[in-house]
Amino acid sequence: MLLFIALPILSVLLQSVHTPHEAVLITSESCGPFGCSENTTIDHDATRKLKSTEPMGRFVGLNIYFDRAHLAVDQVSDAWRTTDNFSTFFGEISDLPFYRAMGFTLTYTFTVTPLLIILGLMIALSVNSLHRHLKGLVIFFSLLPMIVTPLIGSLILFWMFDSRGILGSFLQWLAQDPDLSLKASTLHTWIMLIIYGVWHGAPFAFVVFYAGLQTLPQDQIESAQIDGASRWEQVRFVVIPHLMPLVTFVALIQLMDNFRVFEPIVGFNAEAHATSLSWIIFNDLGGETRQLSAAATTSVMTILGVAILLSPVLLRAWRDFKEKK
Amino acid sequence: MLKRPLLIAGAALFMSSFAADACDISARVSIVGNEFPAIQTVGAGAQKCVGGEVAANLTADHQKINVAGMSGNPAEYTSAIIANSSIVALMNEDVIRPIDELVAKHGQGLKKNQLITINGKIMAVAFMANAQHLIYREDVLKKAGVQAPETYEEMLAAAQKIRAAGIMENPVGGAYKSGWNLAQEFNNMFLGFGGEHFKAGSSQPNVNSDAGIKALEMMKSLSEYMNPDFLTHDSNATNAEFRAGNVALMNMWGSRAATLLDADGISQDVKDGFNSAGPMTVGGGSIAASTLWWDGWTVAKNISDAEAESTFIAMMNGINPAILNDPEIAKQAVWLLDGYKPTDAARGVFAAAQMNTIPYPMLPYMGLMHSALGAELSDFMQGKETAEKALSDVEAAYRASATEKGFM
């Protein structure tokens, strides 16, 4: 626990309140295939001296948390003062990287999680009523989306949804619109990502619910049948209450997972339309710029976000636990 | 069955031409770099060395891993193949070493213009030049009755004619993928309009200007003639569109254009119609709307001197002028090596150099500007906001990251 959870969190926290030293810049001549020119470069000797006296970098407190790439306090208060209605205010806000990412992440989390729970439950109920010879095969096929690596799965769907791909062309034919492009519209991209999320997450819910169904007491079902309950009523009043702790468990895991949505955004090349906190971290760390402090700050905010998101579910689990005692 | 002996004889000849330049090293060599054909050639040449293990990790994601892979001590990578943009990140983090002594000891045959000198020290050896320039389909243009465009305005007019004639629906191709590619296309257009990214002599951003707005508007006009998925197309995807015969005009990297047709399944029309020309100008300006690039290799700082020497020898073998004897390799790039004779495929890059195209800026904070452009311009391209708003967002995003990195 200490090594794998506490220490990394501590390291991220420390990084998020420090930034690199002020760059010591010098102008010097650089030469190459296209001639020589005066150029600005970093003075490494001076920088090394700075680094050795203060290896952590500059302490900046919560500055990075409040800058434009994160909570953007100045920009938000500016927008609040200069706009006169909520829709323009939200328009301004959704232009800021953090809020844009939160907008997609929350929409994704709160549509995908319930949908995959419902779908998973439906698959579990139907598989459970199959003949026992068929079950093994159907279970295997239902699990496939979970077995496929997320990045590969999303890449496959990405190319199928391409305007020259099989699904993309089919939709163009269906809509009678040769210019229809799912990847060019934000709404369509979001729907595509959400469908991917449900497709990928449902098998997990299915497996858990299917296991739960095996422990369903037959006598309760039989007494419900004797009482004249319809099939829907049996599900509603016997099966679902029996599976409720598992629903909580699946919701907990999937809320956490979906809040960290990342692979589909990369796989679908969707960064023009949808970003998430994890994608921002990836983007800050990669490339030529390597903004470690910005990435650390976003990481801390992701941890806080997961904690807030899980608190109702965790509270509920805690209450249940106490009642049982 | 004459083919087999011939093949064997050919292979033997090929091997012997390399055996003549035997390359002996004594320590580990590990290379990281981009994946386009010329770099594959250099990597393969370095791997011919014997006496030490030579590993090469050539990937489009090289910029995401090279700094991290060279920061440790000892560094994982002993050499990074970089361009004038990406050497800055390595310089900023101080992970590459000056190679003056190694050049003096093992660098015979290097030309002076191959040596990248920064602050009086040789930091890299360049082996090729690169630029984005026009690639077009001669047959399609002829059918539409237009000349190869020399300006972006002519490109628009040509695209309109091709569409009007019903030859192609989306005749313009462009690597406009949100992120690095989109930002690079903006840089081209912005410099073509005479823009400067920073206020003179400072790290203050200067893109929210007349040139910036005009550049964005031109990009928007071009995108009307592109595949509607253009914000997801990088240069590989754009090339695929050209190969498939869906695109007639595009601004493409010289390093990728030369081998564009070396793929299976390309129709004869595309093969016959393929042609290239220099970069275009824009807005009546005289500077090409493009940037000049060099690609070269470096030697890591945090490795032993023996590894550095082996790396230098192996990389020198990778750029041995003898590789130019193979016509396939000679056309892969505009090589800066001794004895290189420009091939047809090099026309575009040479034209770029002659048109006084501006080299991509080698400033410590240019990478941050490039990232900010890549992240903030896609809203404008989707028509969600005005050019002024997009550019002021770019400047705000740049200011936030430059402040964090200590440049402001």
Interface residues (C-beta under 8 A of the other chain):
Chain A: T19 P20 H21 E22 A23 L25 I26 S28 E29 S30 C31 G32 P33 F34 C36 S37 N39 T40 T41 I42 H44 T47 R48 R58 I64 D67 R68 A69 Q75 D95 P97 D162 S163 R164 P178 D179 S181 K183 A184 T186 F268 N269 A270 E271 A272 H273 N283 L285 G286 G287 E288 T289 R290 Q291 S293 A294
Chain B: D61 Q63 K64 V67 A68 N84 S85 S86 V88 A89 M91 N92 E93 D94 N113 Q114 L115 I116 T117 I118 N119 G120 A126 A129 E169 K177 S178 G179 W180 S203 N227 P228 D229 F230 L231 T232 A244 L292 W294 L336 A353 P359 M362 L363 P364 G367 L368 H370 S371 A375 S378 D379 M381 Q382 E385 K389 D393 A396 A397 R399 A400 S401 T403 E404 K405 G406 F407
